[in-house]
Amino acid sequence: MSNNLLAKQIIDKIQSRKYSPLDFIRSISISGDNKIYANEISKFLGTDEDLSFDVDNKYIVLIKKLSWDSNFFCFNICKIVDIIRLNEVIEYTVDDAKKISMALLQKLRLHNMKYCIWQIDPKQIMFNEIANASGFGLLETRLYYYLNLSDFKPQERYDTRLANIADIPTLSETAVKMVNPFDRFHADHFISREMADKIMAKWVEASIKENFADATLVPNSINPKAFCTIKYHKESWKLWGRNISQPVFSAVGPEFRGWYKKIISELNLLMINEGSQFSYLVTQATNKAVLWTWESLGYKFGKAENVFRLII
């Protein structure tokens, strides 16, 4: 089978699924959500970042080398994106898991990968078995929460503004100092505290200067030490059939205690003004304070996800 035909088969398999990454937002178009997911996969298939391989013409293991991350941390990092069953009729077996595990480890060593990340939905029992057989360790359990923004009624209004380049030093310092010990970088002892701190600071800078985020909201202060970035995902709204946005990265210094809830409240209004209908956020299952804040603002549980990593 040619590479083009194989790529088409992979994309078709994904788009025909009855579930999708954001299907916890019940009114979303599952086919549209899967098309967005498939389009992201198609961007790296056949490129230098593509480390994918097949197993007995039954499974395709989709692996992407993370070039940005590899350059930042100075060692080769990759991500298992998905495993595609080419024949849904053939029953999955434990032997399949062993074969995939062995082939996976060989592939990663062949390409000198040092670090591999894998985000797995808990209902994917097959993926969990392969991860265990391959020596992956659990780093983080993530929870997704969502809100129908038409239900949001602000309790109060708070004085905020969009961050600018002059705010980067203060916000970067806040991101470094307010460590979340449960995020996958700080929870992984393989990654030094220094490098974990550096990537937090880099994300702040890139969010404001390099379009990692569409906007960053802060208290209306000269030296704000609280922030949250947001991605509107407007390029996906048509396929989703719903206008869905995502607050992404946040930190709050002690001088601005209580401002996380205020910023999320104002972000909800900002998203509404931009035309968003739904919002979703992601954090660790251990982050009780953040989960409580979301629930107090009307957010509901969407799904869980486990994040595994392998050192090769």
SVG drawing of the C-alpha trace seen along z (x, -y; Angstrom):
<svg xmlns="http://www.w3.org/2000/svg" viewBox="-28 -51 49 64">
<polyline fill="none" stroke="black" stroke-width="0.4" points="0.0,0.0 1.4,-3.4 2.0,-6.1 -0.8,-8.2 -3.3,-5.4 -2.2,-4.5 -2.5,-8.1 -6.0,-8.3 -7.0,-5.1 -5.8,-6.5 -7.7,-9.7 -10.9,-7.8 -10.7,-5.6 -10.5,-8.5 -13.3,-10.4 -15.6,-7.4 -15.3,-7.1 -18.4,-7.4 -16.5,-9.3 -14.1,-12.4 -11.7,-14.3 -14.3,-16.9 -17.4,-14.8 -18.2,-15.6 -19.6,-18.9 -22.7,-17.0 -23.9,-19.4 -20.6,-19.2 -20.3,-17.7 -18.4,-14.5 -17.6,-14.1 -16.4,-17.7 -14.3,-17.3 -12.7,-14.1 -12.0,-15.9 -10.1,-18.6 -8.2,-15.9 -7.5,-14.0 -6.3,-17.3 -3.8,-17.8 -2.5,-14.3 -2.2,-14.7 0.1,-17.7 2.9,-15.5 2.3,-12.3 5.2,-11.8 7.3,-14.5 10.6,-14.3 8.5,-14.3 6.6,-11.2 7.8,-8.1 4.6,-6.1 4.7,-2.3 2.3,0.6 2.1,3.9 1.1,7.0 -1.1,4.8 -3.6,4.7 -2.5,1.5 -0.9,-1.8 0.9,-3.4 1.0,-7.2 4.0,-8.8 5.2,-12.4 8.6,-13.8 8.1,-17.0 10.7,-19.2 10.0,-22.4 10.2,-20.5 13.3,-18.5 15.1,-21.7 14.1,-23.4 15.1,-20.5 18.1,-19.4 17.0,-15.8 14.7,-14.0 11.1,-14.0 8.1,-12.3 4.5,-11.7 2.3,-8.7 -0.7,-10.4 -3.0,-7.4 -3.2,-3.8 -5.4,-3.0 -7.1,0.4 -7.1,1.1 -9.7,3.9 -12.3,3.3 -13.7,6.9 -10.5,8.5 -10.6,8.9 -7.8,7.2 -5.6,9.7 -3.0,9.5 -0.5,10.8 -1.2,7.7 -0.3,5.5 3.0,7.4 3.8,7.1 3.0,3.4 5.0,2.8 8.1,4.6 7.8,2.8 7.3,-0.6 10.5,-0.3 12.5,0.8 11.2,-2.2 12.0,-4.7 15.5,-3.4 16.1,-3.3 15.3,-7.1 17.3,-7.9 14.3,-9.1 15.0,-9.8 11.6,-10.8 8.1,-9.7 4.8,-11.1 1.4,-9.5 -2.1,-10.9 -4.6,-8.1 -8.3,-8.2 -9.0,-5.7 -11.6,-3.9 -8.8,-2.9 -7.9,0.4 -5.8,1.6 -3.6,-1.6 -3.2,-1.2 -2.0,2.4 0.5,1.4 1.8,-1.5 2.3,0.8 4.0,3.5 6.4,0.8 7.4,-0.6 5.5,-3.9 5.0,-5.6 1.9,-7.6 2.8,-11.3 -0.5,-13.1 -4.2,-12.5 -6.0,-15.3 -9.6,-16.5 -11.5,-18.4 -14.3,-20.7 -16.7,-22.7 -19.3,-25.4 -22.2,-26.4 -21.5,-30.2 -25.2,-31.0 -25.6,-29.8 -23.0,-32.1 -24.1,-35.0 -21.3,-37.0 -21.5,-37.5 -19.4,-40.7 -17.3,-42.5 -13.5,-42.9 -11.0,-45.4 -8.9,-43.5 -7.0,-44.2 -5.1,-42.4 -1.4,-41.8 1.3,-43.4 5.0,-42.9 5.9,-45.1 4.1,-42.6 6.3,-39.6 9.0,-39.9 6.5,-40.2 4.2,-37.4 7.2,-35.1 8.4,-35.5 5.0,-34.7 4.8,-31.6 8.2,-30.4 7.5,-31.1 4.0,-29.8 4.9,-26.2 2.2,-23.6 4.0,-20.4 1.5,-18.2 1.9,-19.4 3.7,-16.9 6.9,-18.9 7.4,-19.6 6.1,-16.1 8.7,-14.4 12.0,-14.1 13.7,-13.4 13.2,-17.0 15.2,-19.4 13.4,-22.1 15.5,-24.6 14.2,-23.4 10.6,-23.1 10.8,-26.7 12.3,-27.8 9.5,-26.3 6.9,-28.1 8.6,-31.4 8.9,-30.6 5.2,-29.9 4.4,-33.3 6.6,-35.0 5.4,-32.9 1.8,-33.5 2.2,-37.2 4.8,-37.6 4.6,-34.5 0.9,-33.8 0.9,-30.7 -2.3,-32.3 -4.9,-34.6 -5.0,-36.8 -3.7,-36.9 -5.9,-38.5 -4.4,-40.2 -5.6,-42.5 -5.6,-46.1 -2.4,-46.8 1.0,-48.3 2.8,-45.0 0.2,-42.3 1.2,-39.0 -1.8,-37.0 -2.8,-35.9 -4.6,-33.4 -4.0,-32.8 -6.8,-31.9 -7.2,-30.3 -10.5,-31.0 -10.1,-28.2 -12.1,-30.2 -10.6,-28.2 -12.5,-25.2 -15.9,-26.7 -17.4,-25.8 -16.5,-22.1 -17.4,-21.8 -20.8,-23.3 -20.3,-25.1 -18.1,-28.1 -15.7,-26.6 -12.8,-28.4 -10.2,-27.4 -8.5,-29.2 -5.1,-27.5 -2.2,-28.6 -2.5,-30.5 -0.7,-31.5 -1.5,-33.8 1.1,-35.3 0.4,-35.7 -0.1,-39.5 -3.1,-38.8 -4.7,-36.0 -8.3,-35.4 -7.7,-36.7 -7.8,-33.4 -11.6,-33.2 -11.9,-36.8 -9.8,-36.3 -11.8,-33.2 -15.0,-35.1 -13.9,-37.9 -12.5,-35.5 -16.0,-33.9 -17.3,-37.4 -14.5,-38.0 -15.2,-34.7 -18.9,-35.6 -18.0,-38.9 -15.8,-37.1 -18.8,-34.9 -17.9,-31.8 -20.7,-29.5 -18.7,-27.0 -15.6,-27.1 -13.4,-24.1 -10.4,-23.9 -7.9,-21.2 -6.1,-20.7 -4.7,-17.9 -7.1,-15.8 -5.0,-16.9 -5.7,-20.6 -8.6,-20.8 -8.6,-24.6 -8.8,-25.2 -11.6,-22.5 -13.5,-24.2 -13.2,-27.5 -14.5,-26.1 -17.4,-24.5 -18.3,-27.7 -18.5,-29.4 -20.8,-26.7 -18.2,-24.5 -19.0,-20.7 -16.9,-17.6 -16.3,-16.6 -13.7,-13.7 -10.5,-12.3 -7.2,-11.6 -4.0,-9.9 -0.6,-11.2 2.2,-8.7 5.9,-9.0 8.7,-6.7 12.4,-7.3 14.3,-5.3"/>
</svg>
